[in-house]
Amino acid sequence: MPGVPNMSGMMKQIQKMQEKMAQVQEGLEAKTVTGEAGGGMVKITANGKQRLIKIQIDPEVINPNDAEMLEDLLLAAANKALEESNRMAQEELSKVTSGMIPNIPGLTLPGL
């Protein structure tokens, strides 16, 4: 049919992209980032799937009389780790979709 794009070729391209995205998403579980707060006194590590996997607290910051400070440091470090994890995941997935999906501001890919 004239004027109809090569659907078979397009479907193959989409299938390849889906396979690559699945591979990238699997790999994201092994990649990690760390968010720090309090000059490194609290460190939280997250993987590329936005899962917190490790918390490190310097004993100096543990003060039973000031639990609120430790709570604030934990929240700050966790938020930094999750933000960095999300950025990393978006970068990895955009390598797969580059040129195939239009760059639409605010569009996030499924599974993130």
N, C-alpha and C positions, 0 to 999 in steps of 0.2 A: 504494500500500500504506500503510495507516494505521500511524503510529508509526515509519516509516522516514524519516530525515532526507533532505533534498533533496540527493541524491548529486551531481547535476549541478552545483549551486551550490557544493557543497563542493569538488569537483574543480577548478572554475574558480578558486576562492579559492586552492587549493594551487598551481595552475599560476602564478597571478599572483605568489604569494610566491616561488616558485622563480625566476621571471624577475627579480624585484627582488633576490633574493639573488645571482644571477649578476652583475647590474649592480654591486652593492655590492662583490662580490669582485674584479671587474675594477678598480673605482675604488680599492681598497685598495693596489693595486700602485703607484699614483701618490702615495699619502699617505705621509708620512715622519715619523719620530720620532727623536730623538737621545738617546743615553745618554752621560753624562759621568762621568769619574772623575778623581781628583787635582785637584779644583778647576777642571775644564775643560781640563786639560792633555792629556787623551785624550778624543776624542769619536768615537762610532760612531753612524752613522745607519742605520736599518733602515726598510724599507717595511712596509705593512700586511699583507704576505704572509710576514712574519717572515724576510725576506732582508736580510742586511747589504749595504749599497750604498756605504758610504763610511767611511773611517777617517782621522781627523785626529790627528796626534801633534805636540805642541809640541816643537820641537827641544831645549828645555831638559831634557826628561825622557829624552832619549836618552843613556844613559851605558853605554858598553861594559862597564864594570866592575860594573854593576848591572842586568843584563838581567832578573833576576827581578822587580824592581819594575815595569818596563815590562810584562812579561807579566801581572802581577797587575792593573795598571791597564787593560790591554786586556780581560782577562776581565771585570772589574767593569763597564766601559763596555758591552761586548757584552751582558752579561746584563741590564743596565738597559734597553738599547735593545730587546732582544727581549721583555722583560716589558711595556714600554710599547706595543710594536707589537701584542702579543697583546691587551692591554686595549683598545686603539683598535679592533681588528678585532671584538672581541666587542661593543663598544658600537655600532658601525656595523651589524652584523648583527642585534643585538637590536632596532634601530629597525624593521627589516623584519618581524621575527617577533613583535613586541609584540602581545599579545592573541591570537595564533594558536597559539603553542606554550606549554605551561605552564612556569612558571619553576621548574625543578627544580635545586636546588643541585648543583653539580658537573657539570652537563650542559654539554658543549661542542659547538658546532655543527660539522658535517663541513667539511673543507676548511681548517681552521685549524691 
